[in-house]
Amino acid sequence: MRGFGPWLAVLATVLLLSALRLRALAAAVSLAWLAWCVWTWVRPRRHGQD
């Protein structure tokens, strides 16, 4: 369950920003989180990291 902490925090942040009618900022946070997730998934692993 610990692995879901960052996901839940970002989700709560986006929902809060959306509720405060800061939808542009909520979209920016969502896109930044998506870009970070994709980057960590596709970046090549360095030798010695398992």
N, C-alpha and C positions, 0 to 999 in steps of 0.2 A: 504493500500500500504506500510505502514511502516514495516510490517512483512517480506516483501521481501528484505529489505536492506541487511541483512547478506547473504542471498542466492545470491543476485546480486554481492556483494563484492567478495564472494568466486568464483563465476563464472568468474568474470572479472580477478581475480588473476590467476586462472587456465588457462584462455585463454591467458593472458599475458605471463605466464611462458612457455606455449606451443609455442607461437610465438617466444620467445627468445631461443627456442630449449632446454629448461630445462624441458623436458618431464618427467624425473624421479621425479623431485621436484613437478611438477604439479600433477603427480599421487599420490605422498605422501600427498599433500594438499587435494586432492579429497578423498583419503581414510581416512584421519584424520577427515574431515568434515562428511563423511558418518558414521564413528564410533561414533562421538559426537552426531549426530542426532539419531542414533539407541539407544545410551545410554540414552539420554534424553527421548526417547519414551518408552523404556521398563523398566527403573528403577522404583522400587516401590515408590509410593508417600508416604511421611511421613504423619502421622496423623495431622490434623489441616490445611493441605494445600488443597485448593479447587480451 
